[in-house]
Amino acid sequence: MPDVRIVLVGPKFEGNVGAVARSMANFDFEELYLVDPCPIGDEAFRRAKHGSGVLERAVPVGSLGEALDGCFLAAATSGITSKGDRNYARVPVSVREFAEHVRGYPEKVALVFGREDYGLYQEELNRCDVLIHVPSGSQPVMNLSHAAAIAMYEMFAAAGPPRRGEPADRSEKELMFSFFEDLMGAIGYPEARRGDTSVMFRRMMGRSVPTKYEYNTIMGVFGDASKIIKSGKRWE
């Protein structure tokens, strides 16, 4: 199982935080970050039970950026998804599929859960690499602690050696995104659309979880294409 950090953004009820900590102990997760949380008191520790140690070590932070510091891949969770390609920020993969993709990952992965009422805001979703969800029936929005428990179970159940090649490290991934930005600039892609397109590209890469070889191949193509376009030469 990869090294997983559980991130709760703006939790409003301490009981839910405690219940998440309890599930973390059930499935051997240890790292809990709380972004702008509600006060954590007796109710949280009563709900945490044998997960009280997880709760005691929880790290409160003021922003999602702080919570994701040091994570290679951030997976946002949401009960509200889209079946259309145009709303790419809400095109999900199931948590089971995601767990299989990151099986054996050597880098830290963040599972990000939103508020009980509004979930994650759009700008928070955009900071993450992939959107995951728990498939359900006619009522798609689950209780925070229940959704977190299912997601952690799927990650736990999928534990084992990687099924694909070694993934690119954090610096290589960010370099690829930088090359993509350069390429859009080189071809004169409309500035008003670059932000959304960058998010779409990041999401696409996050869903597919490419290997190191795939990342390096894509970076090579982007880098060469950008240089050729800027120089006005033809590809030889």
N, C-alpha and C positions, 0 to 999 in steps of 0.2 A: 504494500500500500504506500502511495506517495506521502510525503510530509504535508499534512493538510492543516491549514489555519481556518478556523471558523470565525466569520465576521458577522456580527449583528449590527445593523445600521438603525439607529434611532428606536431601539426597543422601548415600548411604552409600559409594559407590565413585567414587573420583576419576577413573577411566577413563571412566565415563559422563559426568561433568562435562566432561571434555576432548572427548569425542565430540560432545556438545551444542554446545560452542563451535565445533567444526569445521563442523557443519551451519549454525550461525548465520552463519559467514563465507560459506558456499556461497550462502545466500539473502539476504544483505545485512542481517542483524540484528546490532545492535551492543550492545544493552543487556542485560546478564545480572546478575540478582540471585540470591544464594545465601542461603537461610534456614537458619541453623544447620547449615552443611555439614560434611562430613568434611574432614580435612586435604587441601589441594591441593598436590601435589608433582610429581615428574618424570613419573610415569605419566600424569597429566592433560595435561601439556604435550606428551608424546609422542603422545597420542591427538588432541590439538587440531590439531597440524600447522600449517597456514596460519591456523588460528583462534586461535593463541596470543595475539594481540593482544586478542581478545575476552576471553580468560581472564585476562590481566593486568589488564584494566579491570573485571573482575567485582566487584560490590559485595556484601560479606558483611554480613548483618543478622541480628538476633536473633529477629525475628518476622515473620509474614506481613503484619501491619498495616504494618510499616515498608517491606516490599517493595512494597506496593500504593500507598504514598503517592504522590500525583500522577497516578494512573491513573484514567481515566474509567470504564473497563469492565474487569472482571476475569473471565476465562474459566478455570474449573477443568477439568482433564482427568482422566478416569478410565476404566479398562477395565471397571469394575463399574458397570453401569447398571440401570435399572428400566424395565419396560414398563407398570407400573401407575401410575395417576394419583396414588394416595395417597402414594407415596414421591417427592414432588415434588422433593426435593433431589437425586435421582439420575435425573431425567427429562432426557435429553440431546438435543442437536442434533448432527449430524455436523459435523466440523471443516470440511468443504467448505461446508456450508450456512452455518455461522458466518462463514467467510471472505467469502462473498458478501454477507452482511448488513452487515459492517463495511467493505466496500469503499469506499475514499475517506474514511474517518473522519478528521476533523481532530484528534481527541483521542487521548491515549495509551491503548493497550490492553495489558493484561497477560495472557499465557498462563502459567498456573500448573500446574506438574507436581509430583506427589507423590513420596514415597519409593519405592524399588525394591521393598520388601516389603509395606508397608501402604498405600501411596498417600497420599491426603489424608484427614485425620481429618474427622469430621462437622462440627466447629466451623469447620474451615478451608474446607470446602465451602460452609458457610453464609455465609462472608464474601464469597464470589464471586457475581457476577451471573448467570452461566450455566454450565451443565455441557456440555462438548463431549467427543466421543469419536471415535476412529478405528474405523470399522466393520471387523470382521474375521470370521474363520470360527469354528471350534469352540474355538479358544484366544483368548479376548478380551483377555487381559492381555499387553501388549507390553513389550519392554525399554524402559527410560526413554529412552535416546538415539534408538532407532528411532521411538518414538511422537513425540518432539519433532521429529525430522527430517521426518516426514510432515506434522505440523501446520504447520511452517514452510513446507514446500513449498506446501501448499494456500493459505496466506496470500500467499505470493509469487506463485503462479499467478493468484490472483484480483485482483491489483493493477490499478487503473484508477480512473476517476472514479466517484463515488457513483451508485448506481442509484436512490436514493430521496432525499427531502428532507433538509435538514441536521438532524443529531441534536441533541437538547437538550444544553446544556453540563452540567458536573458539578454546579454549584450548583442548577440547575433540577431535575435528577434527584433530588438529595437532598431538595429542598423537596417534591417530589411524594411521596416516601416518608414525610416528616414529616406531610404532610396526611393520608395514609392512616392513620398512627398516630392522628392527632387524630380522624379519622372513627370508628375503632374505639372510641376512648374515649367519643365523643359518643353512640354507640348502646348503650354498655354491653356491648360485646363481652367475653366472659370473658377475664380477664387471663391465665389459664393457657394460653390458646390464641393469644394475641396474637403471641408470639415466632415460633411456627411459621408463623402466617398471614403475618406480615411477610416471612419468608424466602420463602414461596411466591409472594407478590406480587412481590418483587424478582426471583425466578427467571423469572416470567412476563414481566416487562418486559425482563429480560436476553435471553431467547430471541427476543423479537419485535423488539428494537432499534428502538423507536418513534422517529419523527421529532420535531423540535422542536415542530411544530404539534400532533402527537398528545400529546406530554407536556403542553403548555400547556392543551390542551382538557381532559385528564384532571384536571389540577391545579385548573382552574376549577370543574369539577363537584364534586370533593372539598371544595374550600374553601367553596363555597356550601352544599353539603349539611351540612357540619359546623356552619356558622354558624346555619342554619335549625333544625337539631335542637337545638342548645344554647339557642336563643332560644325554642323552643316554637312558632314561627310556621309557617304553611303557605307553601309555595313559590308565589309569584304570578307 
